[in-house]
Amino acid sequence: MFHRRTIPVTAFQQNCSLVWCDETNDAALIDPGGDIPALMAPIQSLGLNLKALWLTHAHIDHAGATGTLAREHTLPIEGPHPADQFWIDALPQQSQMFGFPQAEHFAPTRWLTDGDTVQIGHCQLQVVHCPGHTPGHVILFEPSTRHAFVGDVLFAGGIGRTDFPQGNHAHLIHAIKHKLLPLGDDVTFTPGHGPESTLGEERQYNPYLV
């Protein structure tokens, strides 16, 4: 069975997600932006085996600890979509700009594209490419629990910013309406920041989607 735990990290309170399969105790971290001790503590206390790092996109608050974790624990990095390569290349500048610890450079072990899957233990998540906040942004959907990890695409009552380099508001709205919302009104989601919500709640009440 699939399990998840939200771990807010960095001064940006980015929702890193620890996910695991309870049959194998294999685990992955989605968007490890920083605060490595806070990320590793529940992995150790729950007796999990960290097997992978999954990225929705390559902004510093989502990817800042990725290189260090991958090096220290010999972990594969899956994601984001290759269109975010320029954001990975800019991680050192992002670190300085936002006052983050210096991010180690990394190269994804595997890029993710629309229709791919990622797997931890016996749990498989579907990959959906949702550009707009960044051109290479992906979301991860776990069908058995009807839960999505949407990064900075959609928030409770809001949407992702599109004023960063290569952001595109029209692409973001299109991705939300034509790729994310069709997953179903009952789908709960963990956003990159703030509280969880459901796709149905956002479809009906989110002012940016009217």
Secondary structure, 3 states (H helix, E strand, C coil): CEEEEEEEECCCCEEEEEEEECCCCEEEEECCCCCHHHHHHHHHHCCCEEEEEECCCCCHHHHCCHHHHHHHHCCCEECCCHHHHHHHHCHHHHHHHHCCCCCCCCCCCECCCCCCEEEECCEEEEEEECCCCCCCCEEEEECCCCEEEEECCEECCEECCCCCCCCCHHHHHHHHHHHHHHHCCCCEEEECECCCEEHHHHHHHCHHHC
